Amino acid sequence: MKKASTYITSVIFSLLLIFLMVGAALAGVMRYCALDTNTALFIVDSQNLAERVHIALENDFKQQASTTGIPADVYASAISEDALKPIIQDIITNGFAYLRGDSASLGVTPDFSEPEASIREFFISYAEEQNINQNETFEEAIRSTTDAAESNIIAACDVFRFGSLHDAGVIKKAKPYVPWVGIAALVLIAVVILFMALLFLINVHERGNGFYWCGTSALIASALLLIPSVWLHQTRWFDRFSVKTDQTFAAITGFLYTNTKAVILTAIGGIAAAAVMYLIFGWIRLRKHKREIVRNAKH
């Protein structure tokens, strides 16, 4: 840092490196955590989404029983946690695949043969008791009830509301840009490496100074990521979101907190990397200082 030009250039490049590191970290978390299906699938278990959807559907069908005359028990097998969990997982997997462009269509077709048989059995039993003709109108009533029940179940299992977002045109607008997130992450990482190399090149005559400047940039960038992320997590800031549906609220907030943790871990990794670079810088400076003492002692 003896030359003013070297110092000023190092400051400028290290400042640019800070913003590049922040951008690379956020793009990396977005691509490899937020857009990773496994992150959302983890939420299914961590937030007990199958249980939440089961409770919601059970309440819905109980309320509908007073108007439709169909007991909630008819749907019991279809809305058990074991039956709902794979549907939730399939909808999440398909939704994220569609968003990333890995799937051409949005939506799943679960196997509803068991609830369909249960509904048909109830209608036939009721028709026989009431001497109702099992004609075309009767079949239409079964189809209508079955379709309504299946739509209700799928809507409840769509915890991230992919269907609603698609109907509102949100996914259509976001879809073209999603594939670029991964490219942006790779480009930013490459540029970060390039700027680090440039800092070493600028300080080529001052051994170890490259580690100092890169470590400083990593430390500041990590602090910029860590402080707001820890605040968001500790204050449970996302709990302020107003979402009426319990399973959707749990899914969205759980997803956001999981990604916030990913940013925190990335920042901690950056701080650790900065500490290593400072140690290397200190070790190089110490060796240089010892060599100078030895050289001066000889003279």
C-alpha positions, 0 to 999 in steps of 0.5 A: 500500500506504499503507492497512492495509485495502488491504494486508490485503485485497490479501494475502488476495486474492493468497493466494486467487489463488495457489491458483486459479492452481495449480488453473487450471494443473493443470486446463488441463494435464489437459484440453488435454494429458492428455486430448488424444489427440495427447499419447498418439499422440505417445508411440507414436513417442517411445517406439517402441511399435510396435517394443516391441509387435512384439518382445513378440508375436514372443516370444509366438508363438515360445513358443506354437509349441511347444504349438500347432505353428504356426510364428511365421512364420505371424503375421509379416505381422500383427505387423510394426511397419508393421501394428501402428502403425495398430492402436495408434493406432486403439486409443488414439484410440478409448480417449480418445474413449470416455473423453471421451464422444466415442465411444459404444463402446470397442474397434476392429475392425482389418483382420486379413484378411492374417493370417487368410489366412496362418493358413488357408493353413498349416492347409490345407497341414498338412491336405493333408500329413497327409491330414486331413479339411477338415470342420466341425471343421477350420474350427472349429480355424481360427476358434479359432486366428484368434480367439486370435491376433487377441485376442492382437494387440489386447491387446498393442496396447492399450498404455494398457490401456483394455480392462482398465480398462474390465473393472475398472470404472475407466473407468465410474467416471471417465467421468462426471467427465471432461467436467467437467475442461474446464469446471473449467479454463475456470471457474478461468481465468475466476475467476483473471481476476476475482480479478486484476481485483479486485486492480487494483480494490482498488489503484485509488488506488495505480497499478501495485500491481495488477501487483505483487500479481498478479505475486507470486501468479503467481510463487508459484503457478508455483514451487509447480508448477515445483519438484515437477514438475522433481523428478519429471522429474529423478529419473525418479520414474515409473520406479519403477512396477511394470509387467511389460509393456514397451510398457505401462510405456513408454506410461504413464511416457512419458505421465506425463513428457510431462504433467509437462513440460507442467506445467513449461512452464506454470510457466515461462510463469507466471514469465515473466508474473510478470516482465513484471508486475514490470517494468510495476510497476517502470516505473510506480513509477519514472515516479511517483517522477520526477513527484514529484521534478519536482513537489517541485523546482518548489516 
